Amino acid sequence: MGLERKMFRGMFSPGEVVQLKQPCFTPGRLFEPGKYNADELPDVAFDMGLVDHLPPVKGKISETLNGQNPPDQNLKD
């Protein structure tokens, strides 16, 4: 039996851009696969594991730690 990866809305920041991997049907709307703000998607998309983090942009720092700039890795001691 394989391991199940449980996802939930709390794993994502409200304004975080996430990837919807498959279509998500709700009674009021069809969400096509693509990029969305996490707060735009219904809970069922997270519960079903249809949402994933976007991969980091290569060569750029995509997030800051606790609102502070990360340390410069190029500084020499």
C-alpha atoms as a printed R data frame, in Angstrom:
   type eleno elety resid chain resno       x      y       z
1  ATOM     1    CA   MET     A     1   0.000  0.000   0.000
2  ATOM     2    CA   GLY     A     2   1.374  3.424  -0.967
3  ATOM     3    CA   LEU     A     3   1.766  6.453   1.225
4  ATOM     4    CA   GLU     A     4  -0.947  9.079   1.051
5  ATOM     5    CA   ARG     A     5   0.030 12.734   1.035
6  ATOM     6    CA   LYS     A     6  -2.684 14.631   2.928
7  ATOM     7    CA   MET     A     7  -3.104 18.252   1.896
8  ATOM     8    CA   PHE     A     8  -5.217 20.947   3.539
9  ATOM     9    CA   ARG     A     9  -5.797 24.672   3.120
10 ATOM    10    CA   GLY     A    10  -3.679 25.544   6.180
11 ATOM    11    CA   MET     A    11  -0.524 24.405   4.350
12 ATOM    12    CA   PHE     A    12  -0.780 27.416   2.031
13 ATOM    13    CA   SER     A    13  -0.713 31.172   2.661
14 ATOM    14    CA   PRO     A    14  -3.975 32.923   1.664
15 ATOM    15    CA   GLY     A    15  -2.294 35.004  -1.057
16 ATOM    16    CA   GLU     A    16   0.093 32.268  -2.217
17 ATOM    17    CA   VAL     A    17  -0.076 31.373  -5.896
18 ATOM    18    CA   VAL     A    18  -0.645 27.624  -6.160
19 ATOM    19    CA   GLN     A    19  -1.025 25.073  -8.944
20 ATOM    20    CA   LEU     A    20  -4.363 23.309  -9.439
21 ATOM    21    CA   LYS     A    21  -3.297 20.008 -11.023
22 ATOM    22    CA   GLN     A    22  -6.692 18.674 -12.179
23 ATOM    23    CA   PRO     A    23 -10.155 20.091 -12.848
24 ATOM    24    CA   CYS     A    24 -12.172 20.716  -9.692
25 ATOM    25    CA   PHE     A    25 -15.958 20.616  -9.916
26 ATOM    26    CA   THR     A    26 -18.132 22.394  -7.350
27 ATOM    27    CA   PRO     A    27 -21.905 22.910  -7.481
28 ATOM    28    CA   GLY     A    28 -21.395 26.504  -8.589
29 ATOM    29    CA   ARG     A    29 -18.224 26.461 -10.662
30 ATOM    30    CA   LEU     A    30 -15.663 24.481 -12.613
31 ATOM    31    CA   PHE     A    31 -12.044 25.288 -11.766
32 ATOM    32    CA   GLU     A    32  -9.738 24.468 -14.677
33 ATOM    33    CA   PRO     A    33  -6.144 23.345 -14.006
34 ATOM    34    CA   GLY     A    34  -3.746 26.280 -13.687
35 ATOM    35    CA   LYS     A    35  -2.422 28.880 -11.277
36 ATOM    36    CA   TYR     A    36  -4.690 30.405  -8.619
37 ATOM    37    CA   ASN     A    37  -4.388 32.319  -5.372
38 ATOM    38    CA   ALA     A    38  -4.918 29.799  -2.583
39 ATOM    39    CA   ASP     A    39  -7.848 31.798  -1.200
40 ATOM    40    CA   GLU     A    40  -9.726 31.537  -4.549
41 ATOM    41    CA   LEU     A    41  -9.994 27.737  -4.499
42 ATOM    42    CA   PRO     A    42 -12.618 25.721  -2.594
43 ATOM    43    CA   ASP     A    43 -11.694 23.545   0.384
44 ATOM    44    CA   VAL     A    44 -12.551 20.406  -1.568
45 ATOM    45    CA   ALA     A    45  -9.646 21.067  -3.980
46 ATOM    46    CA   PHE     A    46  -7.216 20.966  -1.045
47 ATOM    47    CA   ASP     A    47  -8.904 17.968   0.612
48 ATOM    48    CA   MET     A    48  -8.730 15.950  -2.601
49 ATOM    49    CA   GLY     A    49  -5.018 16.746  -3.078
50 ATOM    50    CA   LEU     A    50  -5.540 18.685  -6.311
51 ATOM    51    CA   VAL     A    51  -3.466 21.679  -5.159
52 ATOM    52    CA   ASP     A    52   0.301 21.879  -4.951
53 ATOM    53    CA   HIS     A    53   2.973 24.491  -4.280
54 ATOM    54    CA   LEU     A    54   4.610 26.026  -7.336
55 ATOM    55    CA   PRO     A    55   8.273 25.156  -7.767
56 ATOM    56    CA   PRO     A    56  10.626 28.004  -6.830
57 ATOM    57    CA   VAL     A    57  11.801 30.232  -9.647
58 ATOM    58    CA   LYS     A    58  15.363 29.216 -10.491
59 ATOM    59    CA   GLY     A    59  17.893 31.937  -9.760
60 ATOM    60    CA   LYS     A    60  15.522 34.108  -7.715
61 ATOM    61    CA   ILE     A    61  14.557 34.167  -4.072
62 ATOM    62    CA   SER     A    62  10.789 33.748  -4.128
63 ATOM    63    CA   GLU     A    63  10.022 34.258  -0.432
64 ATOM    64    CA   THR     A    64  11.436 35.997   2.596
65 ATOM    65    CA   LEU     A    65  11.782 34.437   6.011
66 ATOM    66    CA   ASN     A    66   9.557 36.022   8.668
67 ATOM    67    CA   GLY     A    67   9.301 39.230   6.658
68 ATOM    68    CA   GLN     A    68  13.088 39.685   6.666
69 ATOM    69    CA   ASN     A    69  15.490 39.327   3.804
70 ATOM    70    CA   PRO     A    70  17.384 36.043   3.896
71 ATOM    71    CA   PRO     A    71  21.115 36.222   4.635
72 ATOM    72    CA   ASP     A    72  23.412 36.879   1.686
73 ATOM    73    CA   GLN     A    73  25.082 33.611   0.763
74 ATOM    74    CA   ASN     A    74  27.876 35.382  -1.153
75 ATOM    75    CA   LEU     A    75  29.420 37.112   1.883
76 ATOM    76    CA   LYS     A    76  32.872 35.890   2.864
77 ATOM    77    CA   ASP     A    77  33.884 35.556   6.517
